Amino acid sequence: EAEEIEEAEAIEEAEEIEEAEAILKEPEMAEEAYAPERPCCEKAAKLPVREFSKEELDLFGKFANCKQAKIQIANAIDGVSLAAYTGNVIITGDNGSGTIKLAKNLIKNVALTDGNFSGKVAKITADVLNSRDAAATINKLVNGALIIEKAGSLTDATVQNLLRGLEQENRGIIVILEDTKKATEKLLARNEK
């Protein structure tokens, strides 16, 4: 019976990886909901904005609805890195604001610009990751990406396990945490690192 359970879990994990790898192949969704335009804050109005390339504009133009958003997206594009311990991204927004689409587009951009990117991508909710070994999940995605939806629900134990996995110098991975600003701030208050 134990072998049957292990085999069932292995099949389930393989199916999840296959589904997740399809993220990079998804067609663009023109009708997807995006955050409404907001006035830029005065501080952002004084900062210089780098222009997006044509490819970046195609991927991120819908999200850059004000100068502050454009600056934040440009910083994320320029800062994202396969170095596991740095270069990760936090995306905040309300439900239906397109945060997952933005995360997928960041990964698509990395796939276009970084020859070391393996193409392995997994999208998982924090609740599901809490029931798994986060470090083992990272091991399956070497030089790939992990999107964690509803990241504010990560337990402290899962965060510590995730950090141990990210501190391995021989692995590259991009981790994108997605949730509302309030939930993300609570997570970061509990787990600064």
C-alpha positions as CSV (number, residue, x, y, z in Angstrom):
1,E,0.0,0.0,0.0
2,A,2.9,2.4,0.8
3,E,4.3,1.8,-2.7
4,E,0.9,2.6,-4.3
5,I,0.7,5.9,-2.3
6,E,4.3,6.9,-3.4
7,E,3.5,6.0,-7.0
8,A,0.3,8.0,-6.9
9,E,2.2,11.0,-5.4
10,A,4.9,10.7,-8.1
11,I,2.3,10.7,-10.9
12,E,0.5,13.7,-9.3
13,E,3.8,15.6,-9.1
14,A,4.7,14.7,-12.7
15,E,1.3,15.9,-13.9
16,E,1.8,19.2,-12.0
17,I,5.2,19.8,-13.5
18,E,3.8,19.1,-17.0
19,E,0.9,21.5,-16.4
20,A,3.3,24.1,-15.0
21,E,5.7,23.8,-17.9
22,A,2.8,24.8,-20.2
23,I,2.9,28.3,-18.7
24,L,5.5,29.4,-21.1
25,K,3.4,28.2,-24.0
26,E,0.1,29.9,-23.1
27,P,-1.3,32.3,-25.7
28,E,-1.7,35.9,-24.7
29,M,-5.1,36.7,-23.1
30,A,-6.3,40.0,-24.5
31,E,-9.5,40.0,-22.5
32,E,-7.9,39.4,-19.1
33,A,-8.7,41.9,-16.3
34,Y,-6.0,44.4,-15.4
35,A,-5.6,47.0,-12.7
36,P,-7.4,50.2,-13.5
37,E,-5.4,53.3,-14.2
38,R,-4.3,55.2,-11.1
39,P,-2.7,58.6,-10.8
40,C,1.0,58.3,-10.2
41,C,2.4,59.4,-6.9
42,E,4.4,62.7,-6.9
43,K,7.6,60.9,-5.9
44,A,7.5,58.7,-9.0
45,A,6.8,61.7,-11.3
46,K,10.3,63.0,-10.5
47,L,12.1,59.7,-11.2
48,P,13.6,58.8,-14.6
49,V,11.9,56.0,-16.5
50,R,13.7,53.7,-18.9
51,E,11.9,52.9,-22.0
52,F,10.7,49.3,-22.6
53,S,12.0,47.4,-25.6
54,K,9.4,46.2,-28.1
55,E,9.3,42.8,-26.5
56,E,9.0,44.3,-23.0
57,L,6.2,46.6,-24.2
58,D,4.3,43.6,-25.6
59,L,4.7,41.7,-22.3
60,F,4.3,44.6,-19.8
61,G,2.6,47.5,-21.5
62,K,-0.8,46.6,-20.1
63,F,0.5,46.7,-16.6
64,A,2.5,49.9,-16.9
65,N,-0.6,52.1,-16.4
66,C,1.3,54.9,-14.6
67,K,4.8,56.1,-14.2
68,Q,5.3,54.4,-10.8
69,A,4.1,51.0,-12.2
70,K,6.4,51.4,-15.2
71,I,9.4,52.1,-12.9
72,Q,8.5,49.1,-10.6
73,I,8.2,46.8,-13.6
74,A,11.4,48.0,-15.2
75,N,13.2,47.5,-11.8
76,A,11.8,44.0,-11.6
77,I,12.9,43.2,-15.2
78,D,16.4,44.5,-14.6
79,G,16.7,42.8,-11.1
80,V,15.3,39.4,-11.8
81,S,18.0,36.8,-11.7
82,L,18.6,33.0,-11.7
83,A,20.8,33.5,-8.7
84,A,18.7,31.6,-6.2
85,Y,19.4,33.7,-3.1
86,T,18.7,37.1,-4.9
87,G,16.9,38.5,-7.9
88,N,13.5,37.1,-6.8
89,V,10.3,39.1,-7.1
90,I,7.2,39.9,-5.1
91,I,4.1,40.9,-7.0
92,T,1.2,42.4,-5.1
93,G,-2.3,43.3,-6.2
94,D,-5.9,42.6,-5.6
95,N,-7.6,39.5,-6.9
96,G,-8.3,39.8,-10.6
97,S,-5.7,42.5,-11.1
98,G,-3.5,40.4,-13.4
99,T,-0.7,39.6,-10.9
100,I,-0.4,36.0,-12.1
101,K,-0.3,37.1,-15.7
102,L,2.4,39.7,-14.8
103,A,4.4,36.9,-13.1
104,K,4.1,34.7,-16.2
105,N,5.2,37.5,-18.4
106,L,8.3,38.2,-16.2
107,I,9.2,34.5,-16.7
108,K,8.6,34.7,-20.4
109,N,10.9,37.7,-20.5
110,V,13.6,35.8,-18.7
111,A,13.2,32.9,-21.1
112,L,13.8,35.3,-24.0
113,T,16.8,37.0,-22.5
114,D,18.7,34.4,-20.4
115,G,20.2,31.4,-22.2
116,N,20.7,29.6,-18.9
117,F,16.9,29.5,-18.2
118,S,15.8,25.8,-18.4
119,G,12.1,26.5,-19.2
120,K,11.0,24.6,-16.1
121,V,8.2,26.5,-14.4
122,A,5.8,25.6,-11.6
123,K,2.9,27.6,-10.3
124,I,1.7,26.5,-6.8
125,T,-0.4,27.9,-4.1
126,A,1.1,28.5,-0.7
127,D,-1.3,26.1,0.9
128,V,-0.2,23.3,-1.3
129,L,3.5,24.2,-0.9
130,N,3.0,24.1,2.9
131,S,2.2,20.4,2.6
132,R,5.3,19.7,0.6
133,D,9.1,19.9,0.9
134,A,9.8,23.4,-0.6
135,A,13.5,22.6,-1.0
136,A,12.7,19.4,-3.0
137,T,10.3,21.4,-5.2
138,I,13.1,23.9,-5.9
139,N,15.4,20.9,-6.8
140,K,13.0,19.9,-9.5
141,L,13.2,23.4,-11.1
142,V,16.9,24.0,-11.4
143,N,17.4,27.1,-13.6
144,G,13.7,27.5,-13.8
145,A,11.0,29.4,-12.0
146,L,8.5,28.9,-9.2
147,I,5.4,31.1,-8.8
148,I,3.8,30.9,-5.4
149,E,0.2,32.2,-5.4
150,K,-1.3,33.5,-2.2
151,A,2.2,33.6,-0.7
152,G,1.0,35.3,2.5
153,S,-0.4,31.9,3.5
154,L,3.1,30.4,3.7
155,T,3.9,29.0,7.1
156,D,7.1,30.0,8.8
157,A,8.4,26.4,8.6
158,T,7.8,26.4,4.8
159,V,9.5,29.8,4.4
160,Q,12.6,28.4,6.3
161,N,12.6,25.3,4.1
162,L,12.3,27.5,1.0
163,L,15.2,29.6,2.2
164,R,17.4,26.6,2.8
165,G,16.7,25.5,-0.8
166,L,17.5,29.0,-2.1
167,E,20.8,29.2,-0.3
168,Q,22.3,26.4,-2.4
169,E,24.8,28.1,-4.7
170,N,24.8,25.3,-7.3
171,R,21.1,25.9,-8.2
172,G,19.6,28.8,-10.1
173,I,15.9,29.6,-9.7
174,I,13.6,32.5,-9.8
175,V,10.9,32.6,-7.1
176,I,7.9,34.9,-7.6
177,L,5.7,35.5,-4.6
178,E,2.2,36.7,-5.4
179,D,-0.5,38.0,-3.1
180,T,-2.2,41.2,-1.8
181,K,0.0,43.9,-0.4
182,K,-1.4,43.4,3.1
183,A,-0.8,39.6,3.1
184,T,2.7,40.1,1.7
185,E,3.6,42.7,4.3
186,K,2.5,40.3,7.1
187,L,4.6,37.5,5.6
188,L,7.6,39.8,5.4
189,A,7.1,41.1,8.9
190,R,7.3,37.4,10.2
191,N,10.1,36.4,7.8
192,E,12.4,39.3,6.9
193,K,15.0,37.2,5.2
